[in-house]
């Protein structure tokens, strides 16, 4: 049976100017504390470094993604329009679906986000037929940021079936520092000669696979290649440029691991 979530109201504390701070980034869940109604105490769950939530904050929308999302949320995605208009989207889970209607509004120093959600089976009716007229739950979240804007506390209260109080939870997220790579510029023409060519390693998966190529390099008097490096890409042009299968282009994305194939080019001088 699919999990059905009803109305979610999310209040986010913003700065004194009434503008929402940039929430973009990857937020790692560091701790979670859940209290069940009618029970004494809370159930702590320390989950340092797991269950990350990625928030994309553009000029037009706020998009929250993650395997778990926020507690009692609509993982793997929630989408809100920043112009205050209603947005509707459907998530497909095979034999069942989940339909969400989202809307946010800004008032003074708070941002209120309303999420109305219901789930159902395709065998019963399609999400197009669902009018979201009878919510099954009501969740309210208050999100606060630390002074450095890198720690986010999410406090969630729930009401089940419009009356019965549900669990409450407090989650603490820490924003990951953006990964940066200080890559020096290699742009220019690089030339080597037979006397300063050193083969570091050569692995042949077929008989004499690279042997003839390496011997050809040793016979050459000079060997040149060009490197063109931009802010996001490095292109290495071997002789013949696009006709040479060694010519390649590499993305220099600071948020991703960059890997480059290493060829026998030791001893190059600029």
C-alpha positions in Angstrom: 0.0 0.0 0.0 1.6 3.3 -0.9 2.3 5.8 1.8 -0.1 8.8 1.6 0.9 12.2 2.8 -1.6 15.0 3.0 -1.1 18.7 3.5 2.4 20.0 4.4 3.0 23.6 5.6 6.6 24.5 5.8 7.7 27.7 7.4 11.3 28.9 6.7 12.9 31.6 8.8 14.5 34.1 6.5 16.7 37.1 7.1 15.5 40.5 8.4 15.1 41.9 4.9 12.4 39.3 4.2 14.4 37.6 1.5 15.1 33.9 1.4 18.8 33.0 1.8 20.3 30.9 -0.9 19.6 27.3 0.1 21.4 25.7 -2.8 23.8 22.8 -2.1 24.0 19.4 -0.6 22.8 19.1 3.0 23.9 16.0 5.0 21.7 14.8 7.7 23.7 14.8 11.0 21.0 13.9 13.6 17.4 13.1 13.8 15.1 13.1 16.9 11.6 11.7 16.7 8.8 11.8 19.3 5.8 9.6 19.1 2.5 10.9 20.4 1.4 9.5 23.8 4.9 8.3 24.6 7.4 9.6 27.1 10.7 10.8 25.7 12.1 10.8 22.2 13.7 8.3 19.9 17.1 9.7 18.8 18.6 8.6 15.5 22.1 9.8 14.8 22.8 9.4 11.1 25.9 11.5 10.6 26.9 11.8 6.9 24.0 9.9 5.5 20.7 10.7 3.8 21.8 13.9 2.0 19.3 16.3 0.6 20.2 18.4 -2.5 18.5 21.8 -2.8 18.5 23.6 -6.1 17.5 27.3 -5.6 17.0 29.2 -8.8 15.3 32.4 -9.6 12.1 30.6 -10.3 11.9 27.5 -8.1 13.1 25.6 -5.1 13.7 21.9 -5.8 14.4 19.5 -2.9 15.8 16.0 -3.9 17.0 13.1 -1.9 16.5 9.4 -1.2 14.7 10.3 2.0 14.1 14.0 1.6 12.9 15.8 4.6 11.2 13.8 7.3 7.6 12.9 6.3 8.2 14.5 3.0 7.7 13.4 -0.6 11.1 11.9 -1.5 12.7 11.7 -4.0 11.6 15.2 -5.0 9.6 18.3 -4.0 9.3 21.4 -6.2 8.0 24.8 -5.3 7.5 27.9 -7.6 9.0 31.0 -6.2 6.4 33.3 -7.8 3.7 32.0 -5.4 1.7 30.2 -8.0 0.5 26.6 -7.5 2.5 23.8 -9.1 1.4 20.2 -9.6 3.6 17.2 -10.4 3.1 13.4 -10.3 5.7 10.9 -9.3 5.4 7.4 -10.8 6.3 4.4 -8.7 5.3 1.6 -11.0 1.9 0.3 -10.0 1.1 3.4 -7.9 1.6 7.1 -8.1 1.9 10.2 -5.9 0.4 13.5 -6.8 1.6 16.8 -5.2 0.3 20.3 -5.3 2.8 22.9 -4.0 2.5 26.6 -3.3 4.6 29.0 -1.3 4.1 32.6 0.0 6.4 35.1 1.6 5.2 37.2 4.5 7.6 39.4 6.4 10.4 37.3 7.6 8.9 33.9 6.9 8.4 31.7 3.9 5.4 29.4 4.0 5.4 26.4 1.8 2.2 24.3 1.4 2.4 20.8 0.0 -0.8 18.8 -0.6 -0.1 15.2 -1.5 -2.1 12.0 -2.1 -1.1 8.6 -3.5 -3.1 5.9 -5.2 -3.0 2.9 -7.4 -3.3 3.1 -11.2 -5.7 0.1 -11.0 -8.1 2.3 -9.0 -7.8 5.6 -10.8 -5.3 7.8 -12.6 -3.6 10.9 -11.0 -5.4 13.1 -13.5 -8.7 12.2 -11.9 -7.4 13.0 -8.4 -8.6 16.5 -7.2 -6.8 16.4 -3.9 -10.0 17.2 -2.0 -9.5 15.0 1.0 -6.1 15.2 2.6 -5.0 12.4 4.9 -2.3 14.3 6.8 -1.1 17.7 7.8 2.6 18.3 8.3 4.2 21.6 9.4 8.0 22.3 9.2 9.9 25.2 10.6 13.4 25.5 9.0 16.0 27.7 10.6 19.6 28.4 9.5 22.6 29.1 11.6 24.4 32.4 11.4 26.9 31.1 8.9 24.0 29.7 6.8 25.6 26.2 6.7 23.6 24.4 9.4 19.9 23.9 8.9 17.5 22.7 11.6 14.2 21.2 10.4 11.4 20.8 13.0 8.4 18.9 11.8 5.0 18.4 13.5 2.3 16.2 12.0 -1.4 15.7 12.3 -3.0 12.5 11.1 -6.5 12.4 9.4 -7.2 16.0 10.2 -7.3 15.5 14.0 -5.0 13.0 15.6 -1.6 14.3 16.5 1.3 12.4 14.8 5.0 12.2 15.5 7.2 15.2 15.7 10.8 15.3 14.5 13.8 17.5 14.7 16.5 17.1 12.0 19.9 18.8 11.7 21.6 19.2 8.3 25.0 20.5 7.5 25.8 22.0 4.1 28.7 20.4 2.3 31.5 22.8 1.3 31.6 23.1 -2.5 34.4 21.1 -4.0 36.9 23.2 -5.8 39.9 22.3 -7.9 42.8 24.7 -8.5 43.9 23.6 -11.9 46.7 25.6 -13.4 46.4 26.7 -17.0 48.1 24.3 -19.5 47.0 26.2 -22.6 49.6 26.5 -25.3 51.7 24.4 -27.7 53.9 21.7 -26.1 56.8 20.1 -27.9 59.0 17.1 -27.2 61.7 15.3 -29.0 63.1 11.8 -29.2 65.8 12.5 -26.6 63.4 13.5 -23.8 60.6 10.9 -24.4 60.1 8.6 -21.4 57.5 5.8 -21.4 56.1 5.5 -17.9 53.9 2.5 -18.5 52.5 0.6 -21.4 50.0 -2.3 -21.1 49.1 -4.4 -24.2 45.9 -6.3 -24.0 46.5 -7.5 -27.5 50.0 -8.6 -28.9 52.1 -5.5 -29.6 49.0 -3.3 -29.1 50.9 -0.1 -28.4 54.4 -1.2 -29.3 54.3 0.1 -32.8 52.9 3.4 -31.8 55.6 3.9 -29.1 58.3 3.0 -31.5 57.0 5.5 -33.9 57.2 8.2 -31.3 60.8 7.4 -30.6 61.7 7.7 -34.3 60.1 11.1 -34.5 62.4 14.1 -34.3 59.8 16.4 -32.7 56.3 15.8 -31.4 53.8 18.6 -30.6 50.4 18.9 -29.2 48.2 21.8 -28.3 46.1 22.4 -25.2 43.1 24.7 -25.0 41.8 25.3 -21.5 38.7 27.2 -20.6 37.0 27.6 -17.2 35.0 24.4 -17.7 36.8 22.3 -20.2 40.3 21.3 -21.3 40.9 20.1 -24.9 44.1 18.3 -25.9 44.8 18.4 -29.6 47.3 15.8 -31.0 48.7 16.1 -34.5 45.9 15.8 -37.0 43.6 17.2 -34.3 40.1 15.7 -34.8 41.5 13.0 -37.1 43.8 11.7 -34.3 42.0 9.3 -32.0 44.1 10.6 -29.1 42.5 14.1 -29.3 40.1 14.4 -26.4 38.1 17.0 -24.4 37.7 16.9 -20.6 35.2 18.7 -18.4 36.7 20.6 -15.5 33.7 20.5 -13.2 34.6 21.3 -9.6 31.6 19.4 -8.3 32.6 16.2 -9.9 35.7 14.1 -10.1 37.8 14.8 -13.1 39.7 11.9 -14.6 42.1 12.1 -17.5 43.8 9.4 -19.5 47.6 9.6 -19.2 49.7 9.0 -22.3 53.4 8.8 -22.9 54.0 12.6 -22.8 56.6 12.9 -20.0 59.4 15.4 -20.8 57.3 18.0 -22.5 58.5 21.5 -22.3 56.4 24.7 -22.8 
